[in-house]
Amino acid sequence: MTPPPLASAKLTAFWGRLKPRERSLATVTVVVAGICMFYRLAFVPVTDRLQGIRQELLLQRKQLAAHQRTLLQRDRVSKLYTQYAHLIQPAGLDSDEEETSKLLKEIEVLARSSGVTVVNLKPKPVETTGLVKWYQVVVETEAPLAGIVRFVYEVEQSPQLLRIERLDLKQDEKTQGPLKGSCLVSKVVIP
């Protein structure tokens, strides 16, 4: 688009009245203003975009490194999974009552093999935390110390993922008889 002839004539007349020093200052001013406009309108957005791309690339590199570490551990996790897969029970096959019954039978078998006399078994209500179910039984026993130690060891080494949460032992001082114990045995089931 060409400017109207009147504006061009006025601009030429104005330029002609300027002294050479003023002309060079005006030229330098226009050039500096043009460079500033170019810098602000073209250069700054491009550098901002490049900086954003660099930051995004850095983040993606970190994520890639984390994923590569995970992939390197895949074989190790797979070996561990196959090692413990037999301990995981399929979900929904046994009701809570059947699972509690299995736990009670397992405790009785372990107590018998350890030489511990089970006086009482008291199952507690099933606790559910997220996807995990906790089966707990209070076991009251009578046995010498060696039998109780064997029983605790057998429970902790059980393939059914049993664990003794609490153990209380008492001995009657008058009769010097066997230790009376009370323990809380729990079993974790992950459906």
C-alpha positions in Angstrom: 0.0 0.0 0.0 1.5 3.3 -1.0 1.1 6.3 1.2 -1.0 9.2 -0.2 1.1 11.7 -2.2 0.4 14.5 0.2 1.9 12.6 3.2 4.9 11.6 1.1 5.5 15.2 0.1 5.3 16.4 3.7 7.7 13.7 4.8 10.2 14.6 2.0 9.9 18.3 2.9 10.5 17.5 6.6 13.5 15.3 5.7 14.9 18.1 3.6 14.8 20.7 6.4 16.8 18.5 8.7 20.5 19.1 9.2 22.8 16.2 8.3 23.4 15.5 12.0 19.7 15.3 12.7 19.2 13.0 9.7 21.8 10.6 10.9 20.2 10.6 14.4 16.8 10.0 12.9 18.2 7.2 10.8 19.9 5.6 13.8 16.7 6.0 15.9 14.6 4.3 13.2 17.1 1.5 12.9 17.3 1.0 16.7 13.5 1.1 16.9 13.2 -1.5 14.1 15.8 -3.8 15.8 13.8 -3.5 19.1 10.5 -4.3 17.3 12.1 -7.3 15.5 13.7 -8.5 18.8 10.4 -8.2 20.7 8.1 -9.5 17.9 10.2 -12.3 16.4 13.2 -13.2 18.5 11.7 -13.3 22.1 8.8 -15.7 21.2 11.2 -18.0 19.4 13.6 -18.1 22.3 10.7 -18.6 24.8 9.5 -21.5 22.7 13.0 -23.0 22.5 13.4 -22.8 26.3 10.0 -24.5 26.7 11.0 -27.3 24.3 14.3 -27.7 26.2 12.5 -28.1 29.5 10.0 -30.5 28.1 12.9 -32.5 26.5 14.7 -32.6 29.9 11.5 -33.9 31.6 11.0 -36.5 29.0 14.6 -37.7 29.3 14.1 -38.1 33.1 10.9 -40.1 32.5 12.7 -42.2 29.9 15.5 -43.0 32.4 13.0 -44.0 35.0 11.2 -46.2 32.6 14.5 -47.8 31.5 15.3 -48.6 35.2 11.9 -50.2 35.5 12.4 -52.3 32.5 15.8 -53.4 33.7 14.1 -54.6 36.9 11.5 -56.5 35.0 13.4 -59.8 35.0 14.2 -59.6 38.7 10.6 -58.9 39.6 9.5 -61.7 37.3 11.8 -64.2 39.1 10.6 -63.0 42.5 7.0 -63.3 41.4 7.5 -66.9 40.2 9.2 -67.7 43.5 6.2 -66.5 45.6 3.4 -67.1 43.2 2.3 -70.2 45.0 1.6 -68.1 48.1 -0.9 -65.8 46.4 -4.4 -67.2 46.6 -6.9 -66.5 43.8 -9.7 -64.1 44.8 -13.2 -65.1 45.5 -12.7 -68.8 45.8 -13.0 -69.0 49.6 -15.5 -67.2 51.8 -14.3 -65.5 55.0 -15.6 -68.4 57.1 -13.7 -71.0 55.0 -10.5 -68.9 55.1 -10.9 -68.6 58.9 -11.4 -72.3 59.2 -8.3 -73.0 57.1 -6.3 -70.6 59.4 -7.6 -72.4 62.5 -6.6 -75.8 61.1 -3.2 -74.5 60.1 -2.6 -73.2 63.6 -3.7 -76.5 65.2 -1.3 -78.5 62.9 1.6 -76.1 63.7 0.9 -76.3 67.5 0.7 -80.1 67.4 4.0 -80.4 65.5 5.7 -78.0 68.0 4.5 -79.8 71.1 2.2 -77.0 72.2 -1.2 -77.6 73.7 -3.9 -75.3 72.4 -6.3 -74.3 75.1 -8.5 -72.0 73.2 -8.8 -70.5 69.7 -10.8 -67.2 69.3 -11.2 -65.9 65.7 -11.5 -62.2 65.4 -13.7 -60.5 62.8 -12.1 -60.1 59.3 -10.6 -56.7 58.7 -10.5 -55.3 55.2 -8.1 -52.6 54.3 -8.4 -51.6 50.6 -7.7 -54.9 48.7 -6.1 -56.7 51.7 -8.0 -58.9 54.1 -6.6 -59.6 57.6 -7.7 -62.8 59.3 -6.8 -62.9 63.0 -7.0 -65.5 65.7 -6.2 -65.3 69.4 -4.5 -68.5 70.4 -4.2 -69.5 74.1 -1.5 -72.2 74.7 0.3 -74.2 77.4 3.8 -75.6 76.8 7.3 -75.4 78.0 9.4 -72.5 76.7 11.1 -74.7 74.0 7.7 -75.7 72.6 6.5 -72.1 72.4 9.7 -71.0 70.7 9.3 -73.8 68.1 5.6 -72.8 67.6 6.5 -69.2 67.0 9.2 -70.3 64.5 6.8 -72.6 62.7 4.1 -69.9 62.5 6.6 -67.3 61.1 8.0 -69.8 58.6 4.6 -71.0 57.4 3.9 -70.9 53.6 0.5 -69.4 54.4 2.0 -66.0 55.3 1.1 -66.2 58.9 2.5 -63.8 61.4 2.5 -63.4 65.2 1.3 -59.9 66.0 1.5 -60.2 69.8 2.8 -62.7 72.3 2.1 -62.8 76.0 3.6 -65.4 78.3 2.9 -66.2 82.0 4.1 -68.8 84.4 2.4 -69.9 87.6 5.1 -69.2 90.2 3.7 -71.7 92.7 3.6 -74.8 90.6 6.4 -74.1 88.2 4.3 -75.7 85.5 4.2 -75.0 81.8 4.1 -71.5 80.4 0.6 -70.1 79.6 0.7 -68.1 76.5 -1.6 -65.9 74.5 -0.7 -64.8 70.9 -2.4 -63.0 68.1 -1.8 -64.8 64.8 -2.7 -63.0 61.6 -2.9 -64.0 58.0 -3.0 -61.6 55.1 -4.9 -62.5 51.9 -4.6 -60.3 48.8 -7.4 -61.0 46.4 
